[in-house]
């Protein structure tokens, strides 16, 4: 990293940062302001009073937690194998996995619907959890592999001399040293799962008890009228958990992302 010296340079960087942040803050400000127009705080009370309001958040939380656990376990195991283990043709497997990054979600909808119907998973949260996890893993493996590459091989060699096998090295050395990446994975997957709309809509539909927070605004839409103030209130309430998670884990998240992105 570099250090900025001089008052003029710091002032210049502050101005540049402020200019870059404005395009992101302006929509948030507009959303929050719009949610208070008309009936004011009564818009939020109307949203919270919706039948099944808690169910929307519970379903999203269930999907997010399960997806995070799957992605974390598989990412750590795959990254450890790609980085430190001697596996024949592992670079071919790695770049084949990276090829999945080029596949947009919408292209996979028809195969996913067909597979969910054949396996009997249609209409269950697992029909959403497994595809979401599969879509996240290539990117998290890319970041985590670079992070694990930075762990000196001498540490693993010393552990091997002391009698630690592959599993013990993974459990006692790799996992403790990759805690910043664990936080980065949690935040990234949480944001992507919490904001998921297309997969839950197609694979779960709008059946009562299976809807997620991104479908909450649909309660205030009809053929002839859209209550924009309450829709914006829904958006604000839906964003609170992920914003709180990011703010609480910001320090570790930035450390993990920085170390994972740079080899």
BELWOBEL-V203390 format. One record per residue. N is the residue number from 1. RES is the residue in three letters. PHI is phi in whole degrees, -180 to 180 (none if undefined). PSI is psi in whole degrees, 0 to 359 (999 if undefined). Layout:
n:N res:RES phi:PHI psi:PSI
n:N res:RES phi:PHI psi:PSI
This chain:
n:1 res:UNK phi:none psi:162
n:2 res:UNK phi:-116 psi:157
n:3 res:UNK phi:-112 psi:132
n:4 res:UNK phi:-95 psi:122
n:5 res:UNK phi:-115 psi:150
n:6 res:UNK phi:96 psi:136
n:7 res:UNK phi:-64 psi:321
n:8 res:UNK phi:-65 psi:319
n:9 res:UNK phi:-66 psi:318
n:10 res:UNK phi:-64 psi:320
n:11 res:UNK phi:-64 psi:318
n:12 res:UNK phi:-62 psi:317
n:13 res:UNK phi:-66 psi:324
n:14 res:UNK phi:-64 psi:316
n:15 res:UNK phi:-64 psi:315
n:16 res:UNK phi:-62 psi:317
n:17 res:UNK phi:-63 psi:317
n:18 res:UNK phi:-62 psi:318
n:19 res:UNK phi:-64 psi:321
n:20 res:UNK phi:-71 psi:330
n:21 res:UNK phi:-80 psi:330
n:22 res:UNK phi:-54 psi:314
n:23 res:UNK phi:-60 psi:336
n:24 res:UNK phi:-88 psi:325
n:25 res:UNK phi:-77 psi:328
n:26 res:UNK phi:-61 psi:313
n:27 res:UNK phi:-63 psi:323
n:28 res:UNK phi:-65 psi:318
n:29 res:UNK phi:-64 psi:316
n:30 res:UNK phi:-62 psi:320
n:31 res:UNK phi:-65 psi:313
n:32 res:UNK phi:-65 psi:318
n:33 res:UNK phi:-66 psi:317
n:34 res:UNK phi:-65 psi:328
n:35 res:UNK phi:-69 psi:343
n:36 res:UNK phi:-102 psi:1
n:37 res:UNK phi:-77 psi:160
n:38 res:UNK phi:76 psi:254
n:39 res:UNK phi:-83 psi:359
n:40 res:UNK phi:68 psi:226
n:41 res:UNK phi:-65 psi:344
n:42 res:UNK phi:-64 psi:336
n:43 res:UNK phi:-61 psi:318
n:44 res:UNK phi:-69 psi:321
n:45 res:UNK phi:-64 psi:324
n:46 res:UNK phi:-67 psi:322
n:47 res:UNK phi:-68 psi:313
n:48 res:UNK phi:-65 psi:331
n:49 res:UNK phi:-79 psi:356
n:50 res:UNK phi:-60 psi:139
n:51 res:UNK phi:-62 psi:130
n:52 res:UNK phi:80 psi:15
n:53 res:UNK phi:-56 psi:315
n:54 res:UNK phi:-65 psi:328
n:55 res:UNK phi:-64 psi:323
n:56 res:UNK phi:-56 psi:311
n:57 res:UNK phi:-70 psi:323
n:58 res:UNK phi:-63 psi:316
n:59 res:UNK phi:-64 psi:317
n:60 res:UNK phi:-65 psi:319
n:61 res:UNK phi:-65 psi:320
n:62 res:UNK phi:-63 psi:314
n:63 res:UNK phi:-64 psi:317
n:64 res:UNK phi:-65 psi:314
n:65 res:UNK phi:-64 psi:313
n:66 res:UNK phi:-63 psi:319
n:67 res:UNK phi:-66 psi:318
n:68 res:UNK phi:-59 psi:315
n:69 res:UNK phi:-62 psi:314
n:70 res:UNK phi:-64 psi:313
n:71 res:UNK phi:-64 psi:317
n:72 res:UNK phi:-63 psi:310
n:73 res:UNK phi:-62 psi:311
n:74 res:UNK phi:-69 psi:325
n:75 res:UNK phi:-65 psi:314
n:76 res:UNK phi:-64 psi:317
n:77 res:UNK phi:-66 psi:315
n:78 res:UNK phi:-67 psi:318
n:79 res:UNK phi:-66 psi:320
n:80 res:UNK phi:-62 psi:317
n:81 res:UNK phi:-66 psi:315
n:82 res:UNK phi:-67 psi:329
n:83 res:UNK phi:-91 psi:315
n:84 res:UNK phi:-116 psi:341
n:85 res:UNK phi:-93 psi:152
n:86 res:UNK phi:-90 psi:99
n:87 res:UNK phi:-122 psi:129
n:88 res:UNK phi:-64 psi:132
n:89 res:UNK phi:61 psi:29
n:90 res:UNK phi:-66 psi:332
n:91 res:UNK phi:-68 psi:327
n:92 res:UNK phi:-66 psi:316
n:93 res:UNK phi:-64 psi:321
n:94 res:UNK phi:-64 psi:312
n:95 res:UNK phi:-73 psi:335
n:96 res:UNK phi:-66 psi:321
n:97 res:UNK phi:-65 psi:320
n:98 res:UNK phi:-65 psi:334
n:99 res:UNK phi:-61 psi:335
n:100 res:UNK phi:-67 psi:341
n:101 res:UNK phi:-65 psi:338
n:102 res:UNK phi:-86 psi:357
n:103 res:UNK phi:-94 psi:112
n:104 res:UNK phi:-71 psi:153
n:105 res:UNK phi:-60 psi:321
n:106 res:UNK phi:-65 psi:331
n:107 res:UNK phi:-67 psi:332
n:108 res:UNK phi:-89 psi:356
n:109 res:UNK phi:-60 psi:310
n:110 res:UNK phi:-63 psi:312
n:111 res:UNK phi:-60 psi:322
n:112 res:UNK phi:-67 psi:318
n:113 res:UNK phi:-63 psi:319
n:114 res:UNK phi:-65 psi:316
n:115 res:UNK phi:-67 psi:320
n:116 res:UNK phi:-63 psi:322
n:117 res:UNK phi:-69 psi:320
n:118 res:UNK phi:-70 psi:325
n:119 res:UNK phi:-89 psi:353
n:120 res:UNK phi:81 psi:11
n:121 res:UNK phi:-86 psi:350
n:122 res:UNK phi:-60 psi:136
n:123 res:UNK phi:84 psi:7
n:124 res:UNK phi:-120 psi:159
n:125 res:UNK phi:-65 psi:337
n:126 res:UNK phi:-68 psi:335
n:127 res:UNK phi:-66 psi:339
n:128 res:UNK phi:-99 psi:321
n:129 res:UNK phi:-62 psi:311
n:130 res:UNK phi:-65 psi:313
n:131 res:UNK phi:-62 psi:320
n:132 res:UNK phi:-61 psi:317
n:133 res:UNK phi:-64 psi:317
n:134 res:UNK phi:-64 psi:325
n:135 res:UNK phi:-74 psi:334
n:136 res:UNK phi:-86 psi:329
n:137 res:UNK phi:-60 psi:316
n:138 res:UNK phi:-56 psi:316
n:139 res:UNK phi:-71 psi:319
n:140 res:UNK phi:-68 psi:326
n:141 res:UNK phi:-66 psi:320
n:142 res:UNK phi:-59 psi:314
n:143 res:UNK phi:-68 psi:314
n:144 res:UNK phi:-71 psi:325
n:145 res:UNK phi:-61 psi:316
n:146 res:UNK phi:-61 psi:322
n:147 res:UNK phi:-65 psi:314
n:148 res:UNK phi:-69 psi:330
n:149 res:UNK phi:-58 psi:332
n:150 res:UNK phi:-78 psi:350
n:151 res:UNK phi:-79 psi:124
n:152 res:UNK phi:-59 psi:137
n:153 res:UNK phi:-65 psi:336
n:154 res:UNK phi:-62 psi:329
n:155 res:UNK phi:-65 psi:316
n:156 res:UNK phi:-69 psi:324
n:157 res:UNK phi:-64 psi:318
n:158 res:UNK phi:-63 psi:319
n:159 res:UNK phi:-66 psi:323
n:160 res:UNK phi:-66 psi:321
n:161 res:UNK phi:-64 psi:325
n:162 res:UNK phi:-78 psi:0
n:163 res:UNK phi:102 psi:6
n:164 res:UNK phi:-79 psi:129
n:165 res:UNK phi:-83 psi:186
n:166 res:UNK phi:-62 psi:316
n:167 res:UNK phi:-67 psi:318
n:168 res:UNK phi:-65 psi:321
n:169 res:UNK phi:-63 psi:318
n:170 res:UNK phi:-64 psi:315
n:171 res:UNK phi:-74 psi:319
n:172 res:UNK phi:-95 psi:342
n:173 res:UNK phi:-118 psi:305
n:174 res:UNK phi:-66 psi:309
n:175 res:UNK phi:-62 psi:314
n:176 res:UNK phi:-64 psi:327
n:177 res:UNK phi:-81 psi:350
n:178 res:UNK phi:-109 psi:24
n:179 res:UNK phi:-59 psi:319
n:180 res:UNK phi:-59 psi:324
n:181 res:UNK phi:-70 psi:328
n:182 res:UNK phi:-62 psi:317
n:183 res:UNK phi:-65 psi:318
n:184 res:UNK phi:-61 psi:319
n:185 res:UNK phi:-64 psi:317
n:186 res:UNK phi:-59 psi:312
n:187 res:UNK phi:-67 psi:313
n:188 res:UNK phi:-61 psi:312
n:189 res:UNK phi:-69 psi:322
n:190 res:UNK phi:-60 psi:313
n:191 res:UNK phi:-62 psi:314
n:192 res:UNK phi:-68 psi:322
n:193 res:UNK phi:-72 psi:318
n:194 res:UNK phi:-66 psi:328
n:195 res:UNK phi:-91 psi:0
n:196 res:UNK phi:-63 psi:131
n:197 res:UNK phi:-127 psi:312
n:198 res:UNK phi:-66 psi:310
n:199 res:UNK phi:-62 psi:311
n:200 res:UNK phi:-61 psi:323
n:201 res:UNK phi:-65 psi:318
n:202 res:UNK phi:-80 psi:317
n:203 res:UNK phi:-88 psi:337
n:204 res:UNK phi:-109 psi:335
n:205 res:UNK phi:72 psi:205
n:206 res:UNK phi:-119 psi:34
n:207 res:UNK phi:-69 psi:144
n:208 res:UNK phi:-63 psi:131
n:209 res:UNK phi:94 psi:354
n:210 res:UNK phi:-120 psi:2
n:211 res:UNK phi:-82 psi:154
n:212 res:UNK phi:-114 psi:175
n:213 res:UNK phi:-63 psi:330
n:214 res:UNK phi:-70 psi:346
n:215 res:UNK phi:-95 psi:358
n:216 res:UNK phi:-58 psi:318
n:217 res:UNK phi:-62 psi:340
n:218 res:UNK phi:-64 psi:341
n:219 res:UNK phi:-68 psi:341
n:220 res:UNK phi:-113 psi:20
n:221 res:UNK phi:-116 psi:141
n:222 res:UNK phi:-143 psi:179
n:223 res:UNK phi:-65 psi:329
n:224 res:UNK phi:-115 psi:355
n:225 res:UNK phi:-156 psi:140
n:226 res:UNK phi:-124 psi:119
n:227 res:UNK phi:-86 psi:89
n:228 res:UNK phi:-63 psi:325
n:229 res:UNK phi:-64 psi:319
n:230 res:UNK phi:-75 psi:329
n:231 res:UNK phi:-63 psi:318
n:232 res:UNK phi:-67 psi:324
n:233 res:UNK phi:-63 psi:321
n:234 res:UNK phi:-60 psi:317
n:235 res:UNK phi:-64 psi:320
n:236 res:UNK phi:-65 psi:313
n:237 res:UNK phi:-65 psi:322
n:238 res:UNK phi:-68 psi:331
n:239 res:UNK phi:-82 psi:341
n:240 res:UNK phi:-58 psi:311
n:241 res:UNK phi:-60 psi:316
n:242 res:UNK phi:-73 psi:326
n:243 res:UNK phi:-65 psi:317
n:244 res:UNK phi:-63 psi:320
n:245 res:UNK phi:-65 psi:318
n:246 res:UNK phi:-66 psi:315
n:247 res:UNK phi:-62 psi:318
n:248 res:UNK phi:-68 psi:329
n:249 res:UNK phi:-111 psi:15
n:250 res:UNK phi:-58 psi:314
n:251 res:UNK phi:-60 psi:310
n:252 res:UNK phi:-71 psi:326
n:253 res:UNK phi:-63 psi:313
n:254 res:UNK phi:-65 psi:322
n:255 res:UNK phi:-64 psi:316
n:256 res:UNK phi:-67 psi:318
n:257 res:UNK phi:-66 psi:320
n:258 res:UNK phi:-66 psi:314
n:259 res:UNK phi:-70 psi:328
n:260 res:UNK phi:-76 psi:331
n:261 res:UNK phi:-81 psi:337
n:262 res:UNK phi:-109 psi:131
n:263 res:UNK phi:-93 psi:999
